[in-house]
Amino acid sequence: MPVNLGSLDRLIRLVAGVVLVIVPFIPGLVLAPVLQWGLPVIGVVLIATAFLRFCPIYRVLGLSTNKAR
């Protein structure tokens, strides 16, 4: 797997992923069941891509935010 995520992209994905995983557990916040399960799944995917430094969608589109490329 080639690296195609830069540092800023990784940081944004990591922060957004953590937020999406935590949001359904905030007391008093009523979410539809689809969002209650869907947001954490999307969050885990964002966290995984941040740690792997690889985004399959970027690969398909031929994009890269990695400056060392």
N, C-alpha and C positions, 0 to 999 in steps of 0.2 A: 504494500500500500504506500503510494507516494504521499508525502506530507503536502497538504494544500490549504492549511489554515494558518494564518498569521497570529501573532500574539494578541492583538486587540480583538480579533474575531473569536479567539479561544476564550478570552476573558468575558466577552459579552455573552457567549453561549453558556459559559459556566454560571454566571450570575442569573441569566434568564432561566436556565434549567433548574437551579435551586429554588428560585421564586415559584416556578410552575409546580414543583413538587410540594412545596410548603402550602400554597394557597388553599387547597381543599381542606386542610386541617385547621384553618383559622376559625375559632368559635364564632358563631353568629353569622357567618357568611354562607348563605344558602345558594348552592349551585345545582344545576340540573345534573342528573346522574351521568349523562354523557361527559360533561365537563369534570365531574368529580373523579372519573376514571381516566379521561382523556388527557387532562392537563399533566398529571404526573407521568404518564407514558411519554408525552412529548418532552417533558423536562428531563427524563432519564436519557432519551435519545440525544438531546442537546449536550448533556453532561458527558455522555459516552463519546460523542464526536469531538468534544473539547479535549478530552484526555487522549484520544487516539490521534488527534491532529489531522483527521481525515474526514471529509464530507463527501459521501457518494453523489449527492446532487451536484456539488461543485464539479466533480469528476465528469459527470454526464454532460454538463454545460460547458466544460472546458475552462472553468474559472479557478483562480487561486488567489488567496490573500497572503500567501507566504512570500516574503520578499527575497528569501534565500534561493528561490527557484531559478 
